Amino acid sequence: MRFAVLGPANDDLAALEKGASLMLFEFEAAPVIYLGSDDALDRLVLDWARRLVGDDPSQEGLWERAAKRCGTAGADEIDRFVAAERRRERLKALKCLFVASSRTIEIMVEGRVAVMLYDKALLDEEDIMPASLLLYGRSPEPVVRQVGSRTFISPGELGGGQAGIALVSDDPSGDVTVSIYEPTGGLVESHVIPNTRTGKFTVLEKASSSGERS
């Protein structure tokens, strides 16, 4: 099982789309969480969904889209319609921070709690005490640093930076691997965080994410 985090886009939506596409469709990570403090992911997802299926990319509009495009369509056109709708559906795995100052999602992976937020300076005792992995967005460069029993991770800036993506994955031995990528898929660095405990991979929603988008 694996999840990914994306660093701040600095309004570079093309880089954000490349990074999100890499994690969603090539590495099949879920969820993929944007750690920026802006609305870049919301803007990207709306535009992306419209490019895939049309001006109304909502779930409620699915049957209307199907009727218009598939009523008299051939097999190839129907296949293209289904493929586009599946990609639109996959965009729901993209999440962002509810507010920049708030911890919104915890993930438990191999018995360890991962906490995500924009600025690590805003971490308080409630955040730090249960967490083994602390992932944050506010850093120009990627960071993977162990401090005692905790590991601090930042993907770096996605827009204008040299990396911007962190993929976190577990393995049967109980270790956790953190791999840093740049948007075109190049591996920048990789780190293994040993773990003697075993557990399940679970997403715990601590507060609302940016909401269902398409």
C-alpha positions in Angstrom: 0.0 0.0 0.0 1.2 3.5 -0.7 0.2 7.2 -0.4 1.9 10.3 -1.8 2.2 13.9 -0.9 2.8 16.9 -3.3 4.6 20.0 -2.3 3.5 23.6 -3.0 2.8 24.3 -6.7 3.6 28.0 -6.5 0.9 28.5 -9.1 2.6 26.1 -11.5 -0.5 24.0 -12.4 1.3 22.2 -15.1 3.9 20.8 -12.7 1.1 20.0 -10.2 -0.7 18.0 -12.9 2.4 16.1 -13.8 3.1 15.2 -10.2 -0.5 14.2 -9.5 -0.8 12.2 -12.7 2.5 10.4 -12.0 1.3 9.3 -8.5 -2.3 8.5 -9.5 -1.9 6.7 -12.8 1.7 5.3 -12.8 2.3 4.6 -9.1 -1.4 4.1 -8.2 -1.0 5.9 -4.9 -4.0 6.6 -2.8 -4.6 9.1 -1.4 -2.4 11.8 -3.0 -2.4 14.8 -0.7 -1.4 18.3 -1.7 0.5 20.1 1.1 0.3 23.6 -0.3 -1.5 26.4 1.5 -3.4 27.7 -1.6 -6.3 26.5 -3.8 -4.1 25.3 -6.7 -5.3 21.7 -6.4 -9.0 22.7 -6.5 -8.4 24.8 -9.6 -6.4 22.0 -11.3 -8.9 19.2 -10.5 -11.9 21.2 -11.9 -10.0 22.1 -15.1 -8.7 18.5 -15.4 -12.1 17.0 -15.0 -13.6 19.3 -17.6 -10.9 18.4 -20.1 -11.7 14.8 -19.5 -15.5 14.8 -19.7 -16.8 18.2 -20.5 -18.1 21.4 -18.9 -20.1 19.6 -16.2 -17.8 17.0 -14.7 -20.0 16.3 -11.7 -21.0 12.8 -10.7 -24.7 13.9 -11.0 -24.1 14.7 -14.7 -22.7 11.2 -15.5 -25.9 9.8 -17.0 -26.6 12.9 -19.1 -23.0 12.7 -20.4 -23.5 9.0 -21.2 -26.8 9.6 -23.0 -25.3 12.4 -25.2 -22.1 10.6 -26.1 -23.0 6.9 -26.1 -26.6 6.8 -27.4 -25.6 6.3 -31.0 -21.9 5.8 -30.6 -19.8 3.0 -31.8 -17.7 0.6 -29.6 -14.5 2.7 -29.9 -16.2 5.9 -28.9 -17.9 4.2 -25.9 -14.6 2.8 -24.8 -13.1 6.3 -24.9 -16.0 7.6 -22.9 -15.6 4.9 -20.2 -11.8 5.5 -20.0 -12.3 9.2 -19.5 -14.9 8.7 -16.8 -12.6 6.3 -15.0 -9.8 8.9 -15.0 -12.3 11.5 -13.7 -13.3 9.2 -10.9 -9.6 8.6 -10.1 -9.2 12.3 -9.4 -11.2 11.8 -6.2 -8.1 10.3 -4.7 -6.6 13.8 -4.7 -7.0 15.7 -1.4 -5.7 18.9 0.1 -5.4 20.5 3.5 -8.6 21.9 4.8 -6.9 25.1 5.9 -3.2 25.8 5.9 -2.9 25.9 9.7 -4.7 22.7 10.2 -3.8 19.0 10.4 -6.5 17.4 8.3 -5.5 13.8 7.6 -3.7 11.1 9.6 -2.6 7.9 7.9 -1.6 4.8 9.8 0.9 2.7 7.9 2.6 -0.3 9.4 1.6 0.6 13.0 2.8 4.2 12.6 0.8 7.4 12.5 1.7 9.9 9.8 0.5 13.5 10.3 0.3 16.0 7.4 0.2 19.8 7.4 1.7 22.8 5.6 4.0 24.4 8.1 5.8 22.2 10.7 6.2 25.2 12.9 2.5 24.9 13.6 2.9 21.4 15.1 1.7 21.2 18.7 2.0 18.5 21.3 -1.3 16.9 20.2 0.2 16.4 16.7 3.6 15.3 17.7 2.8 12.8 20.5 1.2 10.0 18.4 3.1 10.7 15.2 6.0 8.7 13.8 6.0 10.4 10.4 5.4 14.1 10.2 4.9 15.4 6.6 4.9 19.1 5.8 4.8 21.2 2.7 6.7 24.4 3.7 10.2 23.6 2.5 12.0 24.7 -0.7 14.0 21.5 -0.8 13.0 17.9 0.0 13.7 16.7 3.6 13.8 13.2 5.1 15.2 13.6 8.6 14.9 11.3 11.6 14.8 12.9 15.0 14.6 10.3 17.8 11.6 8.0 17.0 10.1 10.5 14.5 10.8 11.2 10.9 10.2 14.6 9.4 9.4 14.5 5.6 8.9 17.2 3.1 8.6 16.7 -0.7 10.0 20.2 -1.4 8.4 22.6 -3.7 6.7 21.2 -6.8 6.6 24.5 -8.6 10.1 25.8 -9.3 11.8 23.2 -7.2 14.0 20.2 -8.0 11.6 17.6 -6.5 8.1 18.1 -5.0 6.7 14.6 -4.6 7.1 12.1 -1.8 5.9 8.5 -2.1 5.4 6.6 1.1 5.1 2.9 0.8 5.2 -0.1 3.2 6.4 -3.6 2.6 5.8 -7.0 4.1 8.8 -6.7 6.4 7.3 -3.8 8.2 9.7 -1.2 6.8 8.5 2.1 5.3 10.2 3.5 2.2 10.1 7.3 1.4 11.0 8.0 -2.2 11.4 11.6 -3.5 10.5 12.3 -7.1 10.5 15.2 -9.5 7.3 15.7 -11.7 8.6 13.9 -14.8 9.2 10.7 -12.8 12.9 11.0 -12.0 13.9 9.5 -8.6 15.8 12.1 -6.6 16.4 10.1 -3.4 15.0 7.1 -1.4 15.1 6.3 2.3 14.1 3.2 4.2 12.6 3.8 7.7 12.9 0.5 9.6 10.0 -0.7 11.6 9.6 -3.8 13.7 5.9 -3.4 14.2 3.3 -4.5 11.8 -0.1 -3.1 11.1 -2.7 -2.1 8.6 -2.8 0.9 6.3 -5.7 3.0 7.2 -6.8 6.5 6.3 -8.3 8.4 9.3 -10.1 11.6 8.3 -9.5 14.1 11.0 -11.3 17.0 9.3 -13.0 17.6 6.0 -10.7 17.6 3.0 -11.3 20.0 0.2 -14.4 18.0 -0.6 -15.6 15.9 -3.5 -14.6 17.7 -6.7 -16.0 15.9 -9.6 
